[in-house]
Amino acid sequence: MSTLKIPVGPEDHVQGSADAECTLVEYGDYECPHCAHADPIVKRLQRHLGKRLRFVFRNFPLSQIHPHAEAAAETAEFAAANGKFWEMHDLIFENQSSLSLALFEKLAQRLGLSSAELLDALNRKEYEARVRADFTGGVRSGVNGTPTFFINGQRHNGSFEYEDLLAAIEASGR
């Protein structure tokens, strides 16, 4: 079984406490329909498990098959630099069917962020290195598709449906 090679650290996007019983790490692609399907499942797990779960999202844009994935990840990182990662993360998934530069501008404005600054950051590839670091860490950990989940550092190779993830999370605590 593959293990998470890059430990969760201060640069990660995290919801939940560092001392939670379980850490769920997702390597995801904003344009991947399976990741969009997994997003509400993760939110349901968070509601159910509460303080017992820490969730981490890492970028793994599959740019060869998803032409907007890289820009979406960089847009989320731009939002993160402005304290709005999770809000942008959610909005991108909610609007997955219409990903475009125009949408990213609109979402930035919706969050009170400068669309001009976003476009400048995207043109300069300001957040490309951050996205690449997540991607490279995923490759080192054996990620080859999205979404890929790690539960307490161990790759989850089963289904990512709610019942299956919940059972795996509960089994990891034993």
N, CA and C of each residue as an Amber inpcrd file, in Angstrom:
protein
   522
   0.8400000  -1.1850000   0.0000000   0.0000000   0.0000000   0.0000000
   0.8830000   1.2450000   0.0000000   0.5140000   2.2060000  -0.8100000
   1.2620000   3.4610000  -0.8960000   1.0580000   4.3070000   0.3600000
   2.0960000   5.0340000   0.6850000   2.0050000   5.9360000   1.8310000
   2.2260000   7.3730000   1.3650000   1.7300000   8.2950000   2.1540000
   1.8720000   9.7140000   1.8860000   3.3190000  10.1040000   2.1490000
   4.0220000  10.5330000   1.1150000   5.4520000  10.8390000   1.2500000
   5.7120000  12.2350000   1.8080000   4.7880000  13.1590000   1.5780000
   4.9540000  14.5300000   2.0680000   3.9900000  14.7210000   3.2360000
   4.5060000  14.8250000   4.4630000   3.6140000  14.9800000   5.6160000
   2.8350000  16.2880000   5.5460000   1.6910000  16.3030000   6.1770000
   0.8750000  17.5060000   6.2370000   1.6560000  18.5670000   7.0140000
   1.7170000  19.7590000   6.4250000   2.4930000  20.8260000   7.0400000
   1.7760000  22.1610000   6.9790000   2.4500000  23.2060000   7.4120000
   1.8160000  24.5250000   7.4970000   1.4210000  25.1100000   6.1390000
   2.0200000  24.6340000   5.0590000   1.6850000  25.1550000   3.7340000
   0.4220000  24.5190000   3.1500000  -0.0660000  23.4670000   3.7920000
  -1.2580000  22.7690000   3.2990000  -2.5370000  23.5330000   3.5950000
  -3.5690000  23.2120000   2.8120000  -4.9180000  23.7350000   3.0360000
  -5.6380000  22.7190000   3.9100000  -5.9320000  23.1140000   5.1420000
  -6.4140000  22.1800000   6.1550000  -7.7010000  22.6990000   6.7870000
  -8.6340000  21.7820000   6.9750000  -9.8190000  22.0490000   7.7930000
  -9.8040000  21.0240000   8.9090000  -9.8530000  21.4960000  10.1370000
  -9.8410000  20.5920000  11.2790000  -8.5520000  20.7030000  12.0570000
  -8.5610000  20.0680000  13.1960000  -7.4600000  20.1640000  14.1540000
  -6.3300000  19.1910000  13.8470000  -5.1090000  19.6310000  14.1150000
  -3.9360000  18.7760000  13.9340000  -3.9860000  17.5490000  14.8410000
  -4.7420000  17.6190000  15.9360000  -4.8150000  16.4590000  16.8300000
  -6.0850000  15.6200000  16.6040000  -6.7200000  15.7940000  15.4480000
  -7.8890000  14.9670000  15.1120000  -7.4540000  13.5050000  15.0160000
  -8.3800000  12.6030000  15.2980000  -8.0810000  11.1690000  15.2240000
  -7.6630000  10.7350000  13.8260000  -8.2270000  11.3760000  12.8220000
  -7.9710000  10.9590000  11.4480000  -7.6600000  12.1660000  10.5740000
  -6.6640000  11.9950000   9.7200000  -6.3580000  12.9960000   8.7000000
  -6.6490000  12.3810000   7.3440000  -7.5400000  13.0320000   6.6090000
  -7.9140000  12.6140000   5.2610000  -7.3010000  13.6080000   4.2870000
  -6.3960000  13.1250000   3.4390000  -5.7490000  13.9720000   2.4380000
  -6.3100000  13.5900000   1.0770000  -6.7550000  14.6080000   0.3440000
  -7.2370000  14.3820000  -1.0220000  -6.3160000  15.0750000  -2.0070000
  -5.8790000  14.3290000  -3.0130000  -5.2430000  14.9170000  -4.1760000
  -6.3360000  15.0490000  -5.2120000  -6.6480000  16.3010000  -5.5910000
  -7.7870000  16.5370000  -6.4590000  -7.5060000  17.4670000  -7.6160000
  -8.4010000  17.3960000  -8.5920000  -8.3580000  18.1790000  -9.8270000
  -9.7170000  18.8560000  -9.9410000  -9.7250000  20.1810000 -10.0310000
 -10.9810000  20.9260000 -10.0510000 -11.8560000  20.6500000 -11.2740000
 -11.2750000  20.1020000 -12.3190000 -12.0550000  19.8160000 -13.5290000
 -12.4740000  18.3500000 -13.6070000 -12.0260000  17.5430000 -12.6750000
 -12.3340000  16.1070000 -12.6650000 -13.7550000  15.8800000 -12.1470000
 -14.6120000  15.2280000 -12.9410000 -15.9830000  14.9910000 -12.4750000
 -16.0430000  14.0890000 -11.2410000 -15.0770000  13.2000000 -11.0940000
 -15.0520000  12.3220000  -9.9210000 -14.7220000  13.1220000  -8.6560000
 -13.8580000  14.1400000  -8.8060000 -13.5410000  15.0100000  -7.6670000
 -14.7620000  15.8400000  -7.2700000 -15.5000000  16.3000000  -8.2640000
 -16.7280000  17.0500000  -7.9710000 -17.7320000  16.1580000  -7.2520000
 -17.7780000  14.8860000  -7.6280000 -18.6580000  13.9310000  -6.9530000
 -18.1890000  13.6920000  -5.5130000 -16.8770000  13.6610000  -5.3140000
 -16.3170000  13.3860000  -3.9850000 -16.4790000  14.5670000  -3.0300000
 -16.5480000  15.7850000  -3.5570000 -16.5840000  16.9720000  -2.6960000
 -17.7290000  16.9470000  -1.6760000 -18.9850000  16.7190000  -2.0800000
 -20.0490000  16.6640000  -1.0660000 -19.9240000  15.4560000  -0.1290000
 -19.2740000  14.4040000  -0.5890000 -19.0450000  13.2350000   0.2650000
 -18.0880000  13.6070000   1.3930000 -17.0270000  14.3300000   1.0440000
 -16.0660000  14.7850000   2.0600000 -16.7630000  15.7170000   3.0530000
 -17.5810000  16.6230000   2.5540000 -18.3000000  17.5400000   3.4510000
 -19.2290000  16.7680000   4.3930000 -19.8710000  15.7350000   3.8860000
 -20.7370000  14.8970000   4.7230000 -19.9120000  14.1850000   5.7980000
 -18.7400000  13.6740000   5.4120000 -17.8480000  13.0360000   6.3910000
 -17.4290000  14.0380000   7.4590000 -17.1280000  15.2620000   7.0490000
 -16.7270000  16.2860000   8.0080000 -17.8530000  16.5840000   8.9990000
 -19.0700000  16.6740000   8.4860000 -20.2120000  16.9240000   9.3870000
 -20.4000000  15.7520000  10.3460000 -20.3020000  14.5320000   9.8300000
 -20.5390000  13.3390000  10.6420000 -19.4420000  13.1440000  11.7010000
 -18.1950000  13.3060000  11.2940000 -17.0830000  13.0150000  12.1940000
 -16.6610000  14.2180000  13.0430000 -17.0340000  15.4080000  12.6180000
 -16.7320000  16.6050000  13.4060000 -15.2560000  16.7430000  13.7180000
 -14.9570000  16.9390000  14.9880000 -13.5810000  17.1960000  15.4260000
 -12.6660000  15.9850000  15.2910000 -13.2470000  14.8290000  14.9840000
 -12.4260000  13.6190000  14.8130000 -11.6960000  13.6000000  13.4710000
 -12.0720000  14.5090000  12.5390000 -11.5100000  14.4850000  11.1830000
 -10.8120000  15.7950000  10.8410000  -9.6180000  15.6470000  10.2840000
  -8.8880000  16.7780000   9.6900000  -8.8170000  16.4850000   8.1950000
  -9.2000000  17.4610000   7.3690000  -9.2110000  17.2910000   5.9200000
  -8.1860000  18.2170000   5.2810000  -7.4440000  17.6460000   4.3300000
  -6.4010000  18.3770000   3.6160000  -6.6540000  18.2220000   2.1210000
  -6.6380000  19.3430000   1.3940000  -6.7750000  19.2840000  -0.0640000
  -5.4660000  19.6960000  -0.7000000  -4.9910000  18.8590000  -1.6330000
  -3.7870000  19.1630000  -2.4000000  -4.1240000  19.1190000  -3.8910000
  -3.4780000  19.9840000  -4.6390000  -3.7210000  20.1060000  -6.0680000
  -3.0620000  18.9740000  -6.8550000  -3.8190000  18.4090000  -7.7630000
  -3.2680000  17.4050000  -8.6800000  -3.9490000  17.5780000 -10.0450000
  -3.6850000  18.7440000 -10.6960000  -4.3540000  19.0070000 -11.9710000
  -3.8590000  18.0760000 -13.0800000  -4.7870000  17.3940000 -13.6950000
  -4.4680000  16.5070000 -14.8190000  -4.6370000  17.3180000 -16.1050000
  -3.6670000  18.1720000 -16.3620000  -3.7530000  19.1660000 -17.4300000
  -3.8470000  18.5610000 -18.8250000  -3.3570000  17.3470000 -18.9770000
  -3.4120000  16.7090000 -20.2980000  -4.8510000  16.4330000 -20.7290000
  -5.7250000  16.1460000 -19.7660000  -7.1190000  15.8370000 -20.1130000
  -8.1030000  16.8960000 -19.6290000  -7.6600000  17.7760000 -18.7480000
  -8.5190000  18.8340000 -18.2030000  -7.8510000  20.1880000 -18.4540000
  -8.2220000  20.8670000 -19.5470000  -7.5140000  22.0870000 -19.9370000
  -7.6230000  23.2560000 -18.9570000  -8.6320000  23.2600000 -18.0810000
  -8.7950000  24.3610000 -17.1330000  -8.2930000  24.0170000 -15.7300000
  -7.8130000  22.8020000 -15.5350000  -7.4500000  22.3380000 -14.1940000
  -6.3050000  23.1330000 -13.5770000  -5.2770000  23.4130000 -14.3560000
  -4.1260000  24.1550000 -13.8360000  -4.5340000  25.5690000 -13.4340000
  -5.2670000  26.2700000 -14.3020000  -5.7020000  27.6380000 -13.9810000
  -6.6460000  27.6340000 -12.7850000  -7.4810000  26.6130000 -12.6800000
  -8.3810000  26.5200000 -11.5280000  -7.5850000  26.3640000 -10.2420000
  -6.5640000  25.4960000 -10.2620000  -5.7260000  25.2940000  -9.0790000
  -4.9790000  26.5780000  -8.7240000  -4.4460000  27.2700000  -9.7380000
  -3.7390000  28.5200000  -9.4790000  -4.7000000  29.5920000  -8.9650000
  -5.9420000  29.5790000  -9.4450000  -6.9510000  30.5180000  -8.9460000
  -7.2360000  30.2420000  -7.4670000  -7.3450000  28.9650000  -7.1040000
  -7.5650000  28.6100000  -5.6970000  -6.3780000  29.0510000  -4.8450000
  -5.1700000  28.9250000  -5.3770000  -3.9790000  29.3540000  -4.6310000
  -3.9220000  30.8740000  -4.5000000  -4.3530000  31.5840000  -5.5400000
  -4.4670000  33.0450000  -5.4500000  -5.4350000  33.4050000  -4.3220000
  -6.5700000  32.7270000  -4.2840000  -7.5450000  32.9750000  -3.2180000
  -6.9390000  32.6450000  -1.8510000  -6.1650000  31.5640000  -1.7790000
  -5.5170000  31.1770000  -0.5120000  -4.5960000  32.2830000  -0.0130000
  -3.8610000  32.8970000  -0.9360000  -2.9490000  33.9790000  -0.5530000
  -3.7210000  35.1750000   0.0050000  -5.0120000  35.2080000  -0.2730000
  -5.8780000  36.2740000   0.2140000  -6.8610000  35.7750000   1.2850000
  -6.5440000  34.6190000   1.8780000  -7.3440000  34.0930000   2.9760000
  -8.6960000  33.5140000   2.5910000  -8.8610000  33.1090000   1.3180000
 -10.1700000  32.6310000   0.8540000 -10.0770000  31.2940000   0.1060000
  -9.1300000  30.4480000   0.4950000  -8.9570000  29.1840000  -0.2360000
 -10.2250000  28.3490000  -0.2600000 -10.7770000  28.0570000   0.9080000
 -11.9060000  27.1230000   0.9650000 -13.1330000  27.6730000   0.2620000
 -13.3170000  28.9840000   0.3470000 -14.4460000  29.5870000  -0.3550000
 -14.2920000  29.4030000  -1.8720000 -13.0670000  29.6410000  -2.3860000
 -12.8170000  29.4850000  -3.8230000 -12.8800000  28.0150000  -4.2200000
 -12.3130000  27.1540000  -3.4010000 -12.3670000  25.7090000  -3.6330000
 -13.8140000  25.2810000  -3.8680000 -14.6950000  25.6930000  -2.9800000
 -16.1100000  25.3010000  -3.0820000 -16.7680000  25.9050000  -4.3170000
 -16.4990000  27.1710000  -4.5890000 -17.1140000  27.8270000  -5.7430000
 -16.6550000  27.2010000  -7.0630000 -15.3920000  26.8420000  -7.1510000
 -14.9060000  26.2170000  -8.3850000 -15.6260000  24.8880000  -8.6110000
 -15.7320000  24.0680000  -7.5740000 -16.4420000  22.7960000  -7.7450000
 -17.9200000  23.0150000  -8.0630000 -18.5390000  24.0060000  -7.4350000
 -19.9530000  24.2870000  -7.7030000 -20.1900000  24.7360000  -9.1360000
 -19.1690000  25.3030000  -9.7580000 -19.2900000  25.8250000 -11.1270000
 -18.4430000  25.0380000 -12.1240000 -18.1730000  23.7790000 -11.8040000
 -17.2600000  22.9720000 -12.6110000 -17.6640000  22.8790000 -14.0770000
 -18.9440000  22.9000000 -14.3550000 -19.3980000  22.7220000 -15.7340000
 -19.1060000  23.9330000 -16.6240000 -18.6720000  25.0400000 -16.0350000
 -18.4150000  26.2370000 -16.8470000 -17.0570000  26.8680000 -16.5410000
 -16.0490000  26.0420000 -16.2870000 -14.7210000  26.5700000 -15.9680000
 -14.1560000  27.3570000 -17.1510000 -13.6640000  28.5540000 -16.8420000
 -13.0410000  29.4140000 -17.8410000 -12.3630000  30.5600000 -17.1050000
 -11.5450000  31.2910000 -17.8300000 -10.9040000  32.4590000 -17.2420000
 -11.9510000  33.4760000 -16.7890000 -12.9930000  33.6370000 -17.6020000
 -14.0590000  34.5790000 -17.2400000 -14.7390000  34.1570000 -15.9380000
 -14.9560000  32.8560000 -15.7620000 -15.5620000  32.3770000 -14.5200000
 -14.6380000  32.6590000 -13.3390000 -13.3400000  32.3770000 -13.4940000
 -12.4090000  32.6060000 -12.3890000 -12.4110000  34.0780000 -11.9780000
 -12.4790000  34.9810000 -12.9570000 -12.5680000  36.4110000 -12.6550000
 -13.8370000  36.7110000 -11.8570000 -14.9490000  36.1480000 -12.3150000
 -16.2460000  36.3690000 -11.6550000 -16.2220000  35.8390000 -10.2160000
 -15.6250000  34.6620000 -10.0200000 -15.5610000  34.0830000  -8.6800000
 -14.6730000  34.9250000  -7.7670000 -13.5710000  35.4330000  -8.3130000
 -12.6940000  36.3000000  -7.5150000 -13.4760000  37.5330000  -7.0520000
 -14.2030000  38.1490000  -7.9730000 -14.9970000  39.3350000  -7.6170000
 -16.0460000  38.9810000  -6.5690000 -16.6670000  37.8280000  -6.7310000
 -17.6970000  37.3910000  -5.7770000 -17.1320000  37.2810000  -4.3590000
 -15.8480000  36.9170000  -4.2760000 -15.2060000  36.7760000  -2.9630000
 -14.5340000  38.0630000  -2.4980000 -14.7440000  39.1330000  -3.2560000
 -14.1540000  40.4080000  -2.8760000 -12.6880000  40.5270000  -3.2240000
 -12.2260000  39.7110000  -4.1560000 -10.8280000  39.7350000  -4.5860000
 -10.7300000  40.4720000  -5.9170000  -9.5740000  40.9840000  -6.2120000
  -9.3590000  41.7340000  -7.4480000  -9.2040000  40.7820000  -8.6290000
 -10.0940000  40.9080000  -9.6070000  -9.9690000  40.0600000 -10.8020000
  -8.7410000  40.4770000 -11.6150000  -8.3730000  41.7490000 -11.5780000
  -7.1680000  42.2080000 -12.2830000  -5.9210000  41.5720000 -11.6720000
  -5.8720000  41.5160000 -10.3380000  -4.7320000  40.8790000  -9.6720000
  -4.7020000  39.3810000  -9.9680000  -5.8720000  38.7580000 -10.0140000
  -5.9280000  37.3310000 -10.3600000  -5.3680000  37.1140000 -11.7620000
  -5.8360000  37.8740000 -12.7400000  -5.3560000  37.7160000 -14.1170000
  -3.8530000  37.9380000 -14.2070000  -3.3640000  38.9370000 -13.4870000
  -1.9250000  39.1940000 -13.4700000  -1.1700000  37.9980000 -12.8870000
  -1.6830000  37.4600000 -11.7880000  -1.0390000  36.3000000 -11.1560000
  -1.0510000  35.0910000 -12.0860000  -2.1650000  34.8770000 -12.7750000
  -2.2520000  33.7470000 -13.7110000  -1.3050000  33.9470000 -14.8860000
  -1.2430000  35.1570000 -15.4220000  -0.3430000  35.4400000 -16.5510000
   1.1190000  35.2670000 -16.1640000   1.4540000  35.6450000 -14.9390000
   2.8390000  35.5220000 -14.4490000   3.1410000  34.1290000 -13.8980000
   2.1100000  33.2730000 -13.8350000   2.2700000  31.9170000 -13.2730000
   2.7810000  31.9840000 -11.8370000   2.2720000  32.9790000 -11.0950000
   2.7360000  33.2310000  -9.7340000   2.5490000  32.0210000  -8.8220000
   1.5180000  31.2360000  -9.0370000   1.2230000  30.1150000  -8.1360000
   1.5130000  28.7510000  -8.7750000   2.1420000  28.7810000  -9.9410000
   2.4560000  27.5350000 -10.6250000   3.3670000  26.6330000  -9.7830000
   4.3900000  27.2140000  -9.1550000   5.3300000  26.4150000  -8.3540000
   4.6060000  25.7450000  -7.1830000   3.6680000  26.4460000  -6.5580000
   2.8970000  25.8900000  -5.4390000   2.0670000  24.7040000  -5.9020000
   1.4030000  24.8520000  -7.0500000   0.5870000  23.7660000  -7.6030000
   1.4800000  22.5900000  -7.9930000   2.6160000  22.8880000  -8.6140000
   3.5620000  21.8350000  -9.0370000   4.1060000  21.0710000  -7.8180000
   4.3400000  21.7760000  -6.7210000   4.8470000  21.1150000  -5.5120000
   3.8340000  20.0880000  -5.0090000   2.5440000  20.4620000  -4.9940000
   1.5030000  19.4970000  -4.6090000   1.5160000  18.3120000  -5.5590000
   1.5620000  18.6040000  -6.8530000   1.5110000  17.5540000  -7.8760000
   2.6960000  16.5900000  -7.7190000   3.8840000  17.1380000  -7.5710000
   5.0890000  16.3200000  -7.4310000   5.0250000  15.4570000  -6.1710000
   4.5390000  16.0350000  -5.0840000   4.3720000  15.2540000  -3.8530000
   3.3800000  14.1200000  -4.0550000   2.3360000  14.3700000  -4.8280000
   1.3660000  13.3280000  -5.1420000   1.9980000  12.2010000  -5.9410000
   2.7640000  12.5640000  -6.9520000   3.4460000  11.5510000  -7.7700000
   4.3660000  10.7150000  -6.8900000   5.1180000  11.3620000  -6.0120000
   6.0140000  10.6350000  -5.0890000   5.2470000   9.6840000  -4.1860000
   3.9870000  10.0280000  -3.9020000   3.1520000   9.2010000  -3.0220000
   2.3560000   8.1420000  -3.8000000   2.5580000   8.0690000  -5.1040000
   1.8800000   7.0600000  -5.9050000   0.5500000   7.4960000  -6.4860000
   0.2480000   8.7870000  -6.4540000  -0.9980000   9.2810000  -7.0290000
  -0.8660000   9.2340000  -8.5510000  -1.8710000   8.6520000  -9.2080000
  -1.8620000   8.6140000 -10.6660000  -3.2240000   8.9390000 -11.2530000
  -4.1430000   9.3820000 -10.4240000  -5.4700000   9.7800000 -10.8730000
  -6.1620000  10.5320000  -9.7530000  -7.3100000  11.1010000 -10.0860000
  -8.0300000  11.8820000  -9.0810000  -9.4790000  11.4340000  -8.9840000
 -10.0560000  11.5500000  -7.7940000  -9.3840000  11.9160000  -6.5490000
  -8.6220000  10.7170000  -5.9810000  -7.5440000  10.9970000  -5.3050000
  -6.8310000   9.9750000  -4.5460000  -6.8210000  10.4260000  -3.0970000
  -7.2260000   9.5090000  -2.2190000  -7.3180000   9.8140000  -0.7920000
  -6.2810000   9.0270000  -0.0050000  -5.7710000   9.6700000   1.0380000
  -4.8910000   9.0290000   2.0110000  -5.5550000   9.1970000   3.3730000
  -5.6460000   8.1030000   4.1050000  -6.2420000   8.1020000   5.4330000
  -5.1290000   7.8050000   6.4290000  -4.8400000   8.7880000   7.2600000
  -3.7310000   8.6750000   8.2190000  -2.4510000   8.1960000   7.5320000
  -2.1900000   8.7860000   6.3630000  -0.9390000   8.5210000   5.6570000
  -0.9280000   7.3090000   4.7570000  -1.9960000   6.5210000   4.7630000
  -2.0730000   5.3160000   3.9280000  -3.0490000   5.5560000   2.7760000
  -2.6270000   5.1800000   1.5800000  -3.5020000   5.3710000   0.4190000
  -4.7570000   4.5160000   0.5600000  -5.8920000   5.1380000   0.3020000
  -7.1840000   4.4350000   0.2940000  -7.4330000   3.9790000  -1.1340000
  -7.4190000   2.6760000  -1.3510000  -7.5710000   2.1320000  -2.6980000
  -8.9970000   1.7180000  -3.0130000  -9.9020000   1.8680000  -2.0610000
 -11.2900000   1.4850000  -2.2820000 -12.1000000   2.6170000  -2.8930000
 -13.3810000   2.4050000  -2.9250000 -14.3200000   3.3970000  -3.4340000
 -14.2820000   4.6420000  -2.5630000 -14.6170000   5.7730000  -3.1610000
 -14.7070000   6.9950000  -2.3600000 -16.1630000   7.3800000  -2.1090000
 -17.0420000   6.4220000  -2.1850000 -18.4260000   6.6640000  -1.7740000
 -18.4370000   6.8290000  -0.2500000 -19.4420000   7.5100000   0.2510000
 -19.5080000   7.8690000   1.6700000 -19.2990000   6.6740000   2.5990000
 -20.0880000   5.6190000   2.4110000 -20.0270000   4.4710000   3.3220000
 -18.6470000   3.8290000   3.3230000 -18.0210000   3.7550000   2.1370000
 -16.7050000   3.1240000   2.0350000 -15.6240000   3.9730000   2.6900000
 -15.6580000   5.2720000   2.4440000 -14.6690000   6.1450000   3.0900000
 -14.8650000   6.1670000   4.6030000 -16.1120000   6.2480000   5.0420000
 -16.3800000   6.2630000   6.4800000 -15.8730000   4.9860000   7.1370000
 -16.1450000   3.8440000   6.5170000 -15.6760000   2.5640000   7.0770000
 -14.1430000   2.5240000   7.1340000 -13.4930000   3.0180000   6.0930000
 -12.0200000   3.0230000   6.0730000 -11.4670000   3.9590000   7.1350000
 -12.1040000   5.1030000   7.3100000 -11.6570000   6.0540000   8.3320000
 -11.8340000   5.4400000   9.7150000 -12.9790000   4.8440000   9.9550000
 -13.2170000   4.2300000  11.2660000 -12.2770000   3.0570000  11.5130000
 -11.9680000   2.2770000  10.4810000 -11.0430000   1.1530000  10.6310000
  -9.6250000   1.6420000  10.9030000  -9.2680000   2.8120000  10.3950000
  -7.9060000   3.3350000  10.5790000  -7.6500000   3.7190000  12.0320000
  -8.7150000   3.9660000  12.7850000  -8.5600000   4.3690000  14.1820000
  -8.4320000   3.2100000  15.1350000  -8.5360000   2.0180000  14.6250000
  -8.4670000   0.8390000  15.5020000  -7.0530000   0.3840000  15.7430000
